[in-house]
Structures are given as structure tokens and as C-alpha cells.
């Protein structure tokens, strides 16, 4: 396999990941745009950014495309997603990758740069317990420069309008069923394809040892909201305020998700 064809394979995996994520979040690109608007507004055209729990580097890719003078440190623990990210950005000196576990209290020590102008994360921190997330929020404040900004796009609900929430939940459930019938790929199907890929099979085995095997159905659906984990926007705003940020606010929301900004 030539170098060009390998690079094409990484791009294909990126597109596959994006499509799978967009099945869950059809407004995914909008939240990325809002996040990068804030990064540019606060830090200018050449920010140094920490892409926390970066996955395949979705935010890093959009950051570097929009702001070519930016620099990104992308951190994750998942061997598969990091393999795709490293392959995608190979040779691009603007992006560097770190393997670290956010439940390890020493994860900030692994960062090659500090302080950062911005820390960004999307659809990742909902896996943490409330206590662990409060700790991580405090650690994020500690790696930002004064005046730097943290942006978190994740699953957060507002409970003020339960009937509207229920109507929108039903609407999106029906959309997902239609798209699944038309060939859309869900979380389980995507990971099944990963495990069957000769290049990613070994990282997949390592991944399945670290986390639950997503190919095995679990009670309770896809795990977007799990018992004992914070789910409301109000909880996150309060936790960020308690972590020492000077200003916190919601920048964007849907019926199930929000983008929060916290200024150091």
C-alpha cells in the first residue's frame, strides 16, 4: 500500500467517523462553528489550543482549516481514535498528540505546552462521574492562561420545558430510525467495522481492553445519559463557576446538547 493510499484511508475513516457522529447529532458542525468563533474572538488568529479527549481530531482539523496559524495539542486515551488522528495529521507540525487518561490526576503533566489560549472538547466528558468532572474542570482552569477560554460541547439538558423536550426526543428518534433504515451507521456498527479493519484491528483490541466493547449491546441504549452522571446545563455552569472561572455562559443549545464557554 502506498503512502498516498494510506493517507486516503485515514481520510476515509475521518469521514466515516463524522457520518456516524452526525447520525446522533445532525447539528454537530454548528456547535463546532460556535466553538471556533469563541476561540478566535478570545485568542485571535494564531491560538495555542488543547483539544481535550480529541477522538479522531475532529475539532483540531476544523481549527487548523479555519485558522492556519493555530497550534493544537490533541489528547486522548483511545488507541483507535488516536491512530486515526495521528494518521490524518502525520507531517503537520501544527498538531501534536498526547496519550493520557483524564481520570489520572497527573494528566496535565503530560502536556507539552502550558498555558493554553483555549481548551476545547466535544461529546466526551459526559463519561465522567460528577466528582471526576469537577476535578477535571479545575485542572482545565489550571492549564489555561489568564483570559483564556474553555469550551465544552456535550450532552446537557434543560428541564424547563419537559413537553418540548419529549416532542423533540420523539422527532429525533423517528429521524434516526429512518436514516438507519437508509444505511446510516450507529456506534455499534462503526466499531464492528473498525475491528474488522486489518490496520485498526490491533488498536481495537487494545481499546476493548481499556473500555467496554461497543459491539456488545448494553441495557439502556447508547449510553448518552447515564445514571449518576451530570446531565443538566445548570449543573455544568455551577461546576465551572466553582472551578475558578471568571465568567461562564451557554453559547449554544439544542434539545439535548449545549456548548458552554468559561473564561479564565
N, C-alpha and C positions, 0 to 999 in steps of 0.2 A: 504494500500500500504506500503510495507516495505521500510526501508532506502535505501537498495541496489537498489530496483526498481526505487525509486525516483531519485537516482544518475544516473541511466541508462537513465531516461527520460531527465535529463539535458544534458547528453552527446548526446542524440539523437537530442535535439534542437540545440546544437552546430553544429553537422554535417549538419543539415538542413539549418542553417544559412550560413555555409560555402558553401554549394552547391548553394544556392540562390545567394550569392555574386559572386561566381565563374562563374555563368552564365553571369554576367555583365563583370567580369574581370578574364578571364581564366589564366592570369599570376599573380594572387593575391599572391600565395606562393613565387614567385620570388621576389616581392617587399618586402615581409616580411624578406626574407633571406638577402637581401641587407641592410635593416634597421638594423637587428641584427648584421650583420657584422660590421657596423659602431659603434653600441653601444659597442660591445666587443672590437673593436680596440681602442676606445677612453677611455672607462671606465673600461676595464678589465673584469674578470670572475664573479665579485660579484657587479654589478652595482645596485644603487637605482634608479628606473625608475618611471616616471609619465606617465601612459597610458591615454592620454587625449582624451575625447569622446570615451571611450573604447568599447562601444557597449556590445557585449557578452563576451568580454575579449579575443578576437582572438589573439592580439599581446601578451598579458600577458601570455597566455597559451604557445605560442611558445617560449617566453623569458624564462620561468621557465623550460621548457623542455630542451632547449639548454644550459642554464646557471643555474644550480640548486641552486647556491648560490646567485642568484639575489633576489631583493625585488621589488614589484610593488605596486604603488598606482594607482588604476583604477578609473577614474572619468567619470561620465555621468549623464544625466538627465532623460533618457528614462526609465520608470518603468519596461517595459517588458524586455528590453535588460539587465538591471541591475539585474532583477530577475534571468534570465538565468545565468548571470555571477556569482552572489553570490551563486547560487545553485551548479554550476560547481566547484567552488573553496572552498566550505564550508570545514572547517577544515584545510585548507592550510594556515599557518601563514605567508607565504611569500607574500600573496596577501591581500590587504585591499581595500575597496570600499568606494567611496565618491559620494554623490548626490549633484551636483552643476550645475548651468546654466552659460555657458560661456559668455552669454550676460549680466550677472550681473557683474558689475565692481569689486565686492568684492569676486569673486570666489576663488582667491588664498588663502584667509583667511581660507577656509575650508580644506586646505591641511594639513595632519598630519605631513608631513616631508618637510623640506626645509633646504638647497638647494638640488636639484636632480642632479644626474650624467647625466641623459638623460631624455628628454621628447619625446615621440613618439605618433603619431596619424596617422590614415589612413582612407581615404574616409569619412571624417567627416566635415572638416572646410569649404568645399565649400558651406555649407548652410548659412554662414555668409556673410553679406554685406562687401564691400571693407573697409569701415571705421571701422566696428566692427572687421574685421580680422587684420587690422593694430594694433588696440588696443590689441588684444589677442596676437599677435606676440611680442609686447613689454612686456606684462605680462609674457609670457613664458620665455623671456630673464631674467626676474626678479626672477624666481624660480629656475634657473639653477646655479650651481656653476661655478666659473671661469674655463674655459676649458671644461665645459660640452657641450653636443650636443643636438640639436633639429632636429628631423626627421619628415617630413610631406610627406606622400604618398597620392596624391589626383588627382582629375581631373584637368589637366592643359594641354593646347595645345600649340604647336609651330606653328606659321603661315608661316614659311619659305618655306614650301613645300605643297601648297594647293592641288595640284593634287594627291600627295601621300596620303595626309590626306583623300581626298574624296574616293580614291580607297580602303583604309583600312576601312573607315567607312562602305562602301558598303559590303566589305568582312565580317566584324563582324556582320553587320545587318543580312546577309544571314545565318551565323552560328547560331545566336540566334534564328532565325525563325526555323531552322532545329531542334535545341535542344528543343525548346518549343514544337514543334510537337511531339518530342520523350518523353515528360513528364517533362521537366525542369520546375522549379518553378520561377516565377518572383516575384518582390517586392510585388505587389498587392496580388498574390496568397498566399505568405508566411504569410502576415499579416491576411488574411482571416482565415488561419489555426490557427494562434495564437488566434484570437478572439473566435474560436470555442473550444479551449482547456479549460477544467474546471479549471486547475491550473493557467493558464495565463489570463483568461477572465477578472478578476478584474484589474490586472495591465494594460491590454489592454484598458479597459475603461478609466483609468487614462491617459494613453498615448494619446488616441484620443482626450482628452480634452486639452492636452498640445500642440499637433501638429495637422497638417492636418491628416484626416483619410485616410490612404493609400489605403483603399479598394474602395475609390471613385475615379473614373478616373478623371484626370485633363487635361485640354488642354496643349499641348506641351510635352506629353510623360512622361518620368520617372523623369524629373527634374534634370538630371545630370549637365546640364549647364543652369543657369537661368539668366534672364536679370538683369543687374546691379550688377552682382557678378563677381569677378575677375576670368579669365579663362586661362590666358597665364602664361607660366613658367617665362617669363621675369618680369611680374608684381610681382610675388611672390618673386623672387630673389631681386628685388629692395626694396620691402616692408621689407624683412628680414634684408637687409643691413641697412635700415633706422631705424630698431628696436634696433640697437646697437650690432648686432652680429659681431664678428671679421672676420669671413670667412663664405661665403655662396657658395654653388655649387650644381649642379644637379648630383645625383649619379646614376640615372636610369631613363629610359623613355620608354613609348610605344607611339602609335599614339595619345592617348587621355589623358594619365596619366604620372605623374613623381614622383620621390622621391627626395626631396630636403633635404640637410643637412646644418645646420647652427651651427657654433662653437661659443660658448660664449667667 
